[in-house]
Amino acid sequence: MPFLFLDPSYLLLMGPAIILMLLTQWYVSSTYRKWSKVPARTRLSGAEAAQRLASSGGLYGLRIEGVRGNLTDHYDPRQKVLRLSQGVHGSNSVAALAIAAHELGHAVQDQQGYAPLRLRSALVPAVNIGSNLGWILILIGLLIGMTELAWLGVIAFSAGAVFALATLPVEFNASARAKRLLKDAGLISTRDEQRGVNAVLNAAALTYVAALVTALMQLLYFAMLVAGGGRRRI
């Protein structure tokens, strides 16, 4: 959507959101780097810690695999696979344990049928369609003077904001589960380890807050554009 960057209103709304996202990404990276240099007392790698937590939680069918990239860790509910990035899978750092436990928290959510996780998964098709089709309908609707079509595009585009909102309880709950799992299993015990786990997980949580703010600001811009009848230059 290159035409958006020619509109001062878009830059005014999205500028702060983009800055927030960049600052959040910097904070996450710096926090991760700091605690990835601090070894955990148990000396277990992220993969070993995840396997131990999975066994204690009864997740015997869960596969744990390595995946390329940095901070690309995720849980795949369709294949029941926990994928850990290179810096987590083989690392025995406090950061690795925190991230591995967080992703395992998603596996526990899946096993227990956690409602917000199921809702987020159900929203994925709508988000994929809405994010691609929404702005096209808005643009066409404004160009041909068909406001109803433009508003339909806004509704379609709003799926992204709904998804970002639905993501918050899923991620916050996974982090809370991670802290509890690590403590109950005795994988973290010192005050320094607890502080590191909290720092890494809290920093990661900020990225989802920033994503929601960005999605809402973008949705607000499109709503204002359509409400104004497309008089802004696009």
KEDOZA-112983 format. One record per residue: residue number from 1; residue in three letters; x, y, z of N, C-alpha, C in turn. Coordinates in steps of 0.1 Angstrom, whole numbers. Layout:
BEGIN
   nr  rest    n_X    n_Y    n_Z   ca_X   ca_Y   ca_Z    c_X    c_Y    c_Z
  NUM   ALA      X      Y      Z      X      Y      Z      X      Y      Z
...
END
This chain:
BEGIN
   nr  rest    n_X    n_Y    n_Z   ca_X   ca_Y   ca_Z    c_X    c_Y    c_Z
    1   MET      8    -12      0      0      0      0      9     13      0
    2   PRO     17     15    -10     26     26    -10     19     40    -10
    3   PHE      6     40    -15      0     53    -15     -3     59     -1
    4   LEU     -3     50      9     -6     54     23      5     64     28
    5   PHE     17     62     24     28     69     29     28     84     23
    6   LEU     19     86     13     18    100      8      8    108     16
    7   ASP      0    101     25    -10    108     32     -5    112     46
    8   PRO     -5    125     49      0    129     63     -8    123     74
    9   SER    -21    121     72    -29    116     83    -25    102     86
   10   TYR    -21     94     76    -16     80     79     -3     81     87
   11   LEU      6     90     83     19     91     90     17     96    104
   12   LEU      7    105    106      4    110    120     -1     99    129
   13   LEU    -10     90    124    -15     80    132     -6     68    134
   14   MET      1     64    123      9     53    124     23     55    129
   15   GLY     28     68    128     41     71    132     44     66    147
   16   PRO     36     70    156     38     66    170     37     51    172
   17   ALA     28     44    164     27     30    165     39     23    160
   18   ILE     45     28    149     57     22    143     69     24    153
   19   ILE     70     36    159     81     38    168     79     29    180
   20   LEU     67     27    185     65     18    196     69      4    193
   21   MET     66      0    181     69    -14    176     85    -15    176
   22   LEU     91     -5    170    106     -6    169    113     -6    183
   23   LEU    108      2    192    113      3    206    111    -11    213
   24   THR     99    -16    211     96    -29    217    105    -40    212
   25   GLN    107    -41    199    116    -51    193    130    -49    198
   26   TRP    135    -37    200    148    -34    205    149    -39    220
   27   TYR    138    -36    228    138    -40    242    138    -56    243
   28   VAL    130    -62    235    130    -77    235    144    -83    231
   29   SER    150    -77    221    163    -82    217    173    -80    227
   30   SER    174    -68    233    184    -66    244    182    -74    256
   31   THR    169    -76    260    166    -84    272    170    -99    269
   32   TYR    167   -104    257    170   -117    253    185   -119    253
   33   ARG    193   -110    248    207   -111    247    213   -111    261
   34   LYS    208   -103    270    213   -102    284    212   -115    291
   35   TRP    199   -121    290    197   -133    298    201   -146    291
   36   SER    204   -145    278    209   -156    270    224   -159    274
   37   LYS    230   -149    281    244   -151    285    245   -156    300
   38   VAL    233   -158    306    233   -162    320    228   -177    321
   39   PRO    237   -186    324    233   -200    324    224   -203    336
   40   ALA    215   -212    334    206   -217    344    213   -226    353
   41   ARG    209   -227    366    215   -235    376    215   -250    372
   42   THR    204   -255    365    202   -269    362    211   -273    350
   43   ARG    216   -263    342    224   -265    330    216   -273    319
   44   LEU    203   -274    320    195   -280    310    193   -271    298
   45   SER    194   -277    286    191   -269    274    176   -266    273
   46   GLY    173   -257    264    159   -254    262    151   -266    258
   47   ALA    157   -274    249    150   -287    245    148   -296    256
   48   GLU    159   -298    265    158   -307    276    148   -302    286
   49   ALA    148   -289    289    138   -284    298    124   -286    293
   50   ALA    122   -283    280    108   -285    274    104   -300    275
   51   GLN    113   -309    273    110   -323    274    106   -327    288
   52   ARG    114   -322    298    111   -325    312     97   -320    316
   53   LEU     94   -307    312     81   -301    315     70   -308    308
   54   ALA     72   -313    296     62   -320    288     59   -333    295
   55   SER     69   -340    300     67   -353    306     59   -351    320
   56   SER     63   -341    327     56   -339    340     42   -334    338
   57   GLY     39   -328    326     26   -323    323     17   -333    316
   58   GLY     23   -345    313     15   -356    306     14   -353    291
   59   LEU     23   -345    285     23   -343    271     32   -353    264
   60   TYR     29   -365    264     38   -376    259     39   -376    244
   61   GLY     29   -371    237     29   -372    223     35   -360    216
   62   LEU     40   -351    224     46   -338    219     60   -340    213
   63   ARG     62   -336    201     76   -336    195     82   -323    197
   64   ILE     95   -323    200    103   -311    201    114   -311    191
   65   GLU    114   -300    183    123   -300    171    130   -286    171
   66   GLY    142   -286    165    149   -273    163    144   -266    150
   67   VAL    145   -253    150    141   -246    138    151   -235    136
   68   ARG    153   -231    123    163   -221    120    157   -207    124
   69   GLY    166   -198    126    163   -184    129    165   -180    143
   70   ASN    163   -168    146    164   -162    159    151   -158    165
   71   LEU    147   -163    176    134   -161    182    123   -165    173
   72   THR    124   -176    166    114   -182    158    106   -193    165
   73   ASP    107   -194    178    101   -204    185     86   -204    184
   74   HIS     80   -215    183     65   -216    182     60   -230    185
   75   TYR     47   -231    188     41   -244    190     31   -245    178
   76   ASP     31   -257    171     23   -260    160     12   -269    166
   77   PRO     -1   -264    168    -11   -272    173    -17   -283    164
   78   ARG    -14   -281    151    -19   -291    141    -11   -303    141
   79   GLN      2   -302    142     11   -313    142     16   -317    156
   80   LYS     12   -309    166     16   -312    180     32   -312    181
   81   VAL     38   -301    175     52   -300    175     56   -287    182
   82   LEU     66   -288    190     72   -276    197     85   -273    190
   83   ARG     86   -262    183     98   -259    175    105   -247    182
   84   LEU    118   -250    185    126   -241    192    138   -236    183
   85   SER    140   -223    184    151   -217    176    164   -222    180
   86   GLN    174   -219    172    188   -224    175    193   -218    188
   87   GLY    190   -206    191    195   -200    204    188   -205    216
   88   VAL    177   -213    214    169   -218    226    171   -233    227
   89   HIS    170   -240    216    170   -255    215    182   -260    223
   90   GLY    194   -255    220    206   -261    226    213   -253    237
   91   SER    206   -242    240    212   -233    250    207   -236    264
   92   ASN    216   -235    274    212   -237    288    210   -224    296
   93   SER    207   -214    289    206   -201    295    192   -199    301
   94   VAL    191   -189    310    178   -185    316    168   -181    306
   95   ALA    173   -174    295    164   -170    285    158   -181    277
   96   ALA    166   -191    275    162   -203    267    151   -211    275
   97   LEU    153   -212    288    143   -219    296    130   -212    296
   98   ALA    131   -198    297    119   -190    297    111   -192    284
   99   ILE    118   -191    273    111   -192    260    106   -206    258
  100   ALA    113   -216    261    109   -230    259     97   -233    268
  101   ALA     97   -228    280     85   -230    289     73   -222    284
  102   HIS     75   -211    278     64   -203    273     57   -211    261
  103   GLU     65   -216    252     59   -223    241     53   -236    246
  104   LEU     58   -242    256     52   -254    262     39   -250    268
  105   GLY     38   -238    273     25   -233    278     14   -233    268
  106   HIS     18   -230    255      8   -231    244      4   -246    242
  107   ALA     13   -255    243     10   -269    242      0   -274    253
  108   VAL      2   -269    265     -7   -272    276    -21   -266    273
  109   GLN    -21   -254    268    -34   -247    264    -41   -256    254
  110   ASP    -34   -261    244    -40   -269    234    -45   -282    239
  111   GLN    -38   -288    248    -42   -301    254    -55   -299    263
  112   GLN    -56   -287    269    -67   -285    278    -79   -278    271
  113   GLY    -77   -275    258    -88   -269    251    -91   -255    255
  114   TYR    -80   -247    258    -81   -234    263    -89   -225    253
  115   ALA   -100   -219    257   -109   -213    248   -103   -201    240
  116   PRO    -96   -192    247    -90   -181    239    -80   -186    228
  117   LEU    -73   -197    230    -65   -203    220    -73   -208    208
  118   ARG    -84   -215    211    -93   -220    201    -99   -209    193
  119   LEU   -102   -198    200   -108   -186    193    -98   -180    183
  120   ARG    -85   -179    188    -75   -173    180    -73   -182    167
  121   SER    -72   -194    169    -70   -204    158    -81   -202    148
  122   ALA    -94   -201    153   -105   -200    144   -105   -187    136
  123   LEU    -98   -177    141    -98   -164    134    -87   -163    123
  124   VAL    -78   -173    123    -67   -172    113    -72   -171     98
  125   PRO    -82   -179     94    -87   -178     80    -92   -164     77
  126   ALA   -100   -159     86   -106   -145     84    -95   -135     83
  127   VAL    -85   -136     92    -74   -126     91    -66   -127     78
  128   ASN    -63   -139     73    -56   -141     61    -64   -134     49
  129   ILE    -77   -136     49    -85   -130     39    -87   -115     40
  130   GLY    -90   -111     53    -92    -97     55    -81    -88     53
  131   SER    -69    -93     57    -57    -84     56    -53    -82     41
  132   ASN    -56    -91     33    -53    -90     19    -64    -83     11
  133   LEU    -77    -87     14    -88    -82      7    -93    -68     12
  134   GLY    -92    -66     25    -98    -54     31    -94    -41     24
  135   TRP    -81    -38     24    -76    -25     18    -79    -24      3
  136   ILE    -80    -36     -4    -84    -35    -18    -98    -31    -20
  137   LEU   -107    -36    -11   -121    -32    -12   -123    -17     -8
  138   ILE   -115    -13      2   -115      1      6   -111     10     -6
  139   LEU   -100      7    -12    -95     15    -23   -105     15    -35
  140   ILE   -110      4    -39   -119      3    -50   -132     11    -47
  141   GLY   -137      9    -34   -149     15    -30   -148     31    -31
  142   LEU   -137     36    -26   -134     50    -26   -133     55    -41
  143   LEU   -126     48    -49   -123     52    -63   -136     53    -71
  144   ILE   -145     44    -69   -158     44    -77   -169     50    -69
  145   GLY   -166     56    -57   -177     63    -50   -187     53    -44
  146   MET   -183     41    -41   -193     31    -35   -188     29    -20
  147   THR   -194     38    -12   -191     38      2   -193     25      9
  148   GLU   -204     18      5   -208      5     12   -197     -5     10
  149   LEU   -191     -5     -2   -180    -14     -5   -168    -11      3
  150   ALA   -165      2      5   -154      6     13   -155      2     27
  151   TRP   -168      4     33   -170      0     47   -169    -15     48
  152   LEU   -173    -23     38   -171    -37     38   -156    -41     39
  153   GLY   -148    -33     32   -134    -35     34   -128    -32     47
  154   VAL   -134    -21     54   -130    -18     68   -133    -30     77
  155   ILE   -145    -35     75   -149    -47     84   -140    -58     81
  156   ALA   -137    -61     69   -128    -72     66   -114    -70     72
  157   PHE   -109    -57     71    -96    -54     76    -96    -54     92
  158   SER   -107    -53     98   -108    -53    113   -105    -66    119
  159   ALA   -105    -77    110   -102    -90    115    -88    -91    121
  160   GLY    -79    -83    116    -65    -82    121    -64    -77    135
  161   ALA    -72    -66    138    -73    -60    151    -79    -70    161
  162   VAL    -90    -77    156    -96    -87    165    -87    -98    169
  163   PHE    -79   -102    159    -69   -113    161    -58   -108    171
  164   ALA    -54    -96    169    -43    -91    178    -49    -90    193
  165   LEU    -62    -86    194    -68    -85    207    -69    -99    213
  166   ALA    -74   -109    205    -75   -123    210    -62   -129    214
  167   THR    -51   -124    208    -38   -130    211    -33   -126    225
  168   LEU    -37   -115    230    -32   -110    243    -35   -121    254
  169   PRO    -47   -125    257    -49   -135    268    -42   -148    265
  170   VAL    -41   -152    253    -34   -164    249    -19   -163    254
  171   GLU    -12   -152    250      2   -151    253      4   -148    268
  172   PHE     -4   -140    274     -2   -137    288     -4   -150    296
  173   ASN    -14   -158    292    -17   -170    300     -5   -180    298
  174   ALA      0   -181    286     12   -190    283     24   -186    292
  175   SER     26   -173    293     37   -168    301     35   -172    316
  176   ALA     22   -170    321     19   -173    335     21   -188    337
  177   ARG     17   -196    328     19   -211    329     34   -214    329
  178   ALA     41   -207    321     56   -210    320     63   -207    333
  179   LYS     60   -196    339     66   -193    352     62   -204    363
  180   ARG     49   -208    363     45   -218    372     51   -231    369
  181   LEU     52   -235    357     58   -248    353     73   -249    357
  182   LEU     80   -238    354     94   -238    358     96   -239    373
  183   LYS     88   -232    380     89   -232    395     86   -245    401
  184   ASP     74   -251    396     70   -263    402     79   -275    399
  185   ALA     86   -274    387     95   -285    383    109   -283    389
  186   GLY    111   -271    396    124   -269    402    135   -265    392
  187   LEU    131   -260    380    141   -257    370    146   -243    372
  188   ILE    139   -235    379    144   -222    384    141   -221    399
  189   SER    151   -216    406    149   -215    421    155   -202    427
  190   THR    165   -197    421    172   -185    427    164   -173    423
  191   ARG    166   -162    430    159   -150    428    164   -144    414
  192   ASP    176   -146    411    182   -141    398    175   -148    386
  193   GLU    174   -161    388    167   -169    377    153   -164    375
  194   GLN    146   -162    386    132   -158    385    131   -144    379
  195   ARG    140   -135    382    140   -122    377    143   -122    362
  196   GLY    152   -131    357    155   -133    343    143   -138    335
  197   VAL    137   -148    341    125   -154    334    114   -143    333
  198   ASN    111   -136    343    101   -126    343    105   -115    333
  199   ALA    118   -111    332    122   -101    323    120   -105    308
  200   VAL    124   -117    305    123   -122    291    108   -123    287
  201   LEU    100   -129    296     86   -131    292     78   -118    292
  202   ASN     81   -109    301     74    -96    301     78    -88    289
  203   ALA     90    -89    285     95    -81    273     88    -87    260
  204   ALA     87   -100    260     80   -106    248     65   -102    248
  205   ALA     59   -101    260     45    -97    260     42    -83    254
  206   LEU     52    -75    256     51    -61    251     49    -61    235
  207   THR     55    -71    229     54    -71    214     39    -73    210
  208   TYR     32    -81    217     18    -83    214      9    -71    217
  209   VAL     13    -63    227      6    -51    230      9    -41    219
  210   ALA     21    -40    214     25    -31    204     18    -35    191
  211   ALA     17    -48    188     10    -52    176     -5    -48    176
  212   LEU    -11    -49    188    -25    -45    189    -27    -30    187
  213   VAL    -18    -22    192    -18     -8    190    -17     -4    175
  214   THR     -8    -11    169     -5     -9    155    -18    -12    146
  215   ALA    -24    -24    150    -36    -28    142    -47    -19    144
  216   LEU    -49    -14    156    -60     -5    159    -58      9    152
  217   MET    -46     14    152    -43     26    145    -45     26    130
  218   GLN    -41     14    125    -43     12    110    -58     11    107
  219   LEU    -65      4    116    -80      3    114    -87     17    115
  220   LEU    -82     25    125    -88     38    127    -85     47    115
  221   TYR    -73     46    109    -71     54     97    -80     50     86
  222   PHE    -82     38     83    -91     34     72   -106     38     75
  223   ALA   -110     37     88   -123     41     91   -125     56     89
  224   MET   -115     64     93   -115     78     91   -115     82     76
  225   LEU   -108     74     68   -107     76     54   -120     74     47
  226   VAL   -127     63     51   -140     60     45   -151     70     50
  227   ALA   -150     73     63   -160     82     68   -159     96     62
  228   GLY   -147    100     57   -145    112     51   -148    112     36
  229   GLY   -153    101     32   -158    100     18   -147     99      8
  230   GLY   -135     96     13   -123     94      4   -118    107     -2
  231   ARG   -121    118      5   -116    131      0   -102    133      2
  232   ARG    -95    125     10    -81    126     12    -74    120     -1
  233   ARG    -63    125     -4    -56    120    -15    -50    106    -13
  234   ILE    -54     96    -21    -49     83    -20    -41     79    -32
END
